[in-house]
């Protein structure tokens, strides 16, 4: 188990990775770690995440009151604390602005599922929360419909928040999502995209469950697995609409092997044979 000093160093290391990946310009982004029941380490406001030192970090309680630190805590700490209250097993939160995933939040385009095995295993369906002015409890509450069903959430017109049992794991979800969104944008430029079949999607979800990763789509019918079924009823509130990527159900049907049309002569022969048999049976 890491001590507080080690956690501070890990937060600074992840901050450098976020900055170097281009996920946090200037003083963007914030990271937190719950190291005691009522104690949370968090990054301060107005500092580049690429150049933090362990002593720059702040300590707050679960209500956001600052208890320690020479710098002022991030104004978005309530987003972190709300997730921790919803998911007590969560230790760390990472919020930043990865460009490719954030683009989906600007366009309010749902992230397509059923195209990449690693994404299905580690992320599942990714929701988009409605926009609210950053900072404060109203902004934090936008994640409430999603926090118990996903470990990564796109914030409309803002960025991404991800969470896990360690600082690195929380960051991983953001990196996986942004890499996937980048591939999606590239593949769309090449033309039509292809989804997994319902059978392939079900197999991946079953594999995921066997490894101990829950998936909110597990109870859905096979034909709905790839159609963003878990969060689709939240789209209207956030203004989410499928525009850039085709409907997976229609695409799957088009990709399914086509049965050759029946030869009309065969149907005629069958009809004649049936009538002949019926006539013989009457004699």
N, C-alpha and C positions, 0 to 999 in steps of 0.2 A: 504493500500500500504506500502510495506516495505521500510525502509530507508537504506542508504548505509551500516551502521553498521550491520543491521540485515541480509542483503544480504551477507556480508563478513562471518558472523557466519554460515549462511546456506551453503555456499560453503565449509567451513571447515568441517561441519557436513557430507556433502555428500562425501568429500574427505576421511573421516574416514570410511564411509560405503564402499566405493570402495576398500580401502586398506584391511579392515577386510574381505571382500568377496573374496579376492585374485584376484581382477581385475587389480591391479596396484602394481607390485613389485618395491622395491627400490624407485626411483624417477619417475616411469612411470606415464603417464596420465596427463590430464589437464582439467580444468573447467573454464567456463567464464559466465558472466552475463552482459547484456547491460542495464545499469541503467539510461542512458540519450541518446539523439540523437547521440552524438559523444563521448560517454564515455563508456568504457567496463572494468569491473573488470575481472582480469584473474589470474590464479595461476602462481607462478614463476617457473623458471627452477631449476633443481637440488635440489628438496625438496621432501620428502616423503609426499604423499597426506594424509597419516594417522596421521600426526603430525603437520599440519599447524596451524598457529594462524592468526586471522583476520588481524593483522598488516603486515603479510608476503605477502599479495596479492598486485598486481600491478594494475595500471590504464593505459589504452592505448586509443588512438583515433581509429577511424575506418580505419585508414591506418596502424595501428600497431606501431605507435610511442609511446614510453613510456612517460607518463606524471607524474606519481607518483609511489612511492614504493621504498623501500631500496634494494630489491632484483631485479634481472633481470627477465623480463617477459619470459614466455615460448616461445621457438622457433617455436612452432606449432600454434601460435596465428592466423596466416593467414588462417588456416583451419576454425577457429571459425568465423573470420570476413567475409570470403567468404560465409559461410552459412547465416550469418545475413544479408548480402547484397542481397542474393537471396531470402530470406524469412524475410522481415522486421518485421513480426509479432512475429518472434522467439526472445526470450529473453536470453535463456541459452543453452550452448553447453557442452556436457560431452564426453570426449574421454578417453578411457582406453583399457585394453587388457583382457577382460573376456575370460577365456581359452576355453570354449566349442564353443562359437561363433567364436572366433579367429581361432579355428581349421578348421572351414569351409572356412575361408579366406586363410589359408595355403594350404588346399587341393583344393581350388577353386571349391568347391562343392556347387551348388545352394541350398539354404535352402528350403526344401519342404514346400508347402502350404497345406491348407485344411486337417489338422489333429487335430487342437486344437481350440475350439471356442474363447478362450481369445486372442490367437495370431491373429486370423483373425480380431477380433474387434479392438485390440489396435495397431497391427503392419501392417497387410496386407503382401504383397510381400516384401521381404527384398533383396535389391541389393548388389552386390559385386563390388566395384570400383577397377580399375586397380592399380597396384603398382607404387609408385613413392617414391623417397628418402624423408623421413619425413622432414618437415620444408620447408619454401619457398612457392612461389605461384604455382609452377608446382604441388607440392603435394596437395595444397589446391584445385586446379582446378579439381582434379580427382572426386570430388563429384558433379560437375555441372550437369551431366546428370540425377542425382537422387534426388537432394535436394528438388525439388518442388513436388515430388511424394511419398516421404517416410520421416519418422522422425527418421529412424535408418539405418545406412549404414555400411556394413562390408568393411574394407579396406584390400585388398589382402596383405598377408604376413605382416600384421601389427596389426590390432585390430578393434575396433568398435567406431564409432562416432554417438551420438544421440542428439536430440535437441527438445526443447519444450518451453512452456510459463513460466516455472519456473525451478529452479535448480533441484528440486525433480522430476518433470515430465520428464525432460531430462534424468535423471538417470534411472527412471523407465523403459524406453524403452530398455535400455541396460540390465537391470536385467531380464525383461520379455524374451528378445531374448536369453540370455545365459541359462536361465532355460529351455527354449524350446529346444535349441540345445543339452543340456544335456540329456533331455528325448529322443530326436531323436536318439542320439548315443546309449543309453541303449536299446531302442526298436529295433534298427537294429540288435543288437546282439541276440535278441530273435527269429529272423526269419523275415517273411514277415510282412510288415506294411500295414495298410489300410487307404485309403483316404475317405473324404466325397464324396458322390455322387454329381453330378452337381447341382441337386435340393437343396441339403443341403447347398452347398457352396453359391448358389444364395440367399437362405434364410438368411444366416449370413451376406452377403454383404448388403442386403436390411435392415436388422436390424441395421447394422452399420450406414447406411445412415440416418435412422430414428432418430438415436441418435446424429446426427450432425457430424459424422466422415466420411470424404470423403474417397473413395477407388478408385485407378486408374484402377482397374479391372471392374468397374461397367458397362462399355460399351462392355465388352468382351462377346462372345458367351458362353453359359453355358458349353460347352464341353472344353473350353479353360481356365476356371477360375482357375483350379488347376495346370496348366501346366507352371507356371511362365511366363505368356504372356507379362507383362509390361516391364520387363527388359531383356528379352531373346535376343533381338537384340544387347545388349551390351556384351554378354558373350564372343564372339570371341576376342574382344580387351583386355579383362581382363584375357583371358585364362580359362574361366569357362566352365566346362563340367560336365554333370550328370554322375557320376560313381557309387557312393555308394548307392544311392536310386533309386528305379525303376521309370520308366516313369509313371506319374499319369494317363494318358489316357488309357494305356494298363492295368494298375491295376484296374481302374474303370470298364473297360469292363469285366475283369475277375471276378470282384466281383458282377457284375449285375446278377439278377436272370436269370437263363437260361430257355429258352422256350423248352419244351419237343419236340423232333423231331416228325414230323407228321407220323402217321401210314400209310405206303405205301398202305395198303389194302383200307383205306378210299379214297385215291386218285384214286385207280382203280374203286371203286364203283361210285365215282363222274363222272369219265370219261364214264363209261358204261351208267349211268343214262342220261347223257347229250346226248349221241349218240342215245339212245332209244327215247328220246323226239324229237330229230331232225328228226328221221325216221318217227315217228308218225305224225309230222307236215307236212311231204311231202305227206301224203295220203289224 
